[in-house]
């Protein structure tokens, strides 16, 4: 890293710290993620004010060269031990940085807040803040919340898998959606953006989505994708894991996960295998199982995106098993069918984008009835087959062999069903 670049980064940090310390209106989401993660205090659940910049911070953030670069910045001061480094003149530092770091201002809400009052700078604090990953998108935010759980909430933790958006590997643009899916997802996106407005006008029963479709069609991937898009954590639960051998405990488990979701809000609560409990009710059911179903329905009724900040997504491979009362409780039902031929072409083009040019028309024609997950498996197997024979690029035959093997495996599975 060049000395001048390190100097710019040091001054950015010092400016950010001073502006953040002096303006109570600013919060952790106004700090660039790299600074916020460095200063995050897990026990506090945030960044402690005042933010103090030390030599150790500079070295950790910018490398060993930072100490030498610091000596060549005329408007900073520090004690001999480097316990605290400060700007001697905010105005001079601001003018110096403006000539060298305008692009950084566009990515730093705290600096945008300060510089928007400069006549020479055309920048919107609100716009910069909207593009900055909020604190809720960081793994540290989730860890801080989990640090302060009660014993009851710790039990709920064992029933869930929790991801922060930055832990999710899928990219936002990796999901290939139909027009209908895009429209329904966009409605929820608008509801997320306009929560305050919806609360004001009394529209509260939104933000409950039911994903239906065969295995491998992208239901879980979409839920995680929304976590990344909305920059909020996702809590994943499988109803089969919540059901206890002691049926009375099942109802308590349901209450626990919904209660924990409200505590960790804003977040997504994603419940897979929703049909495991929410099946059509029959007269001969065990009384405790009926209570569990009623507890689940009541919990769905009482959770709200607008009031609680929880987006509820339920998923099932068997929508035909769901009780009618369940369907009525979801304002959006999103179908994930097996991809048609045109959709298979789109998926294959995306999967093959870094591998090479192939006849996707033929591959799409030969994969009728295959899910998106199946198509990923075919591409993976074709690549691995090529590698085992000393080739870094698969041939068309490798893909056709992979299709045949997957079809044979499905036939074998169906034989034992």
Secondary structure, 3 states (H helix, E strand, C coil): CCHHHHHHHHHHHHHHHHHHHHCCCCCHHHCCHHHHHHHEECCCCEECCCCCCCHHHHHHHHCCHHHHHHCCCCCEEECCCCCCEEECCHHHHHHHHHHHCHHHHCCCHHHHHHHCCCCCCCCCHHHHHHHCCCHHHCHHHHHHHHHCCCHHHHHHHCCCEEECHHHCCCCHHHCCCCHHHHHHHHHHHHHHHCHHHHHHCCCCCCCEEEEECCCCCCHHHHHHHHHHHHCCEEEEEEHHHHCCCCHHHHHHHHHHHHHHHHHCCCEEEEEECHHHCCECCCCCCCHHHHHHHHHHHHHHHHCCHHHHCEEEEEEECCHHHECHHHHCCCCEEEECCCCCHHHHHHHHHHHCCCCCCCCHHHHHHCCCCCCHHHHHHHHHHHHHHHHHCCCCCCCHHHHHHHHHHHHHHHHHHHHCC
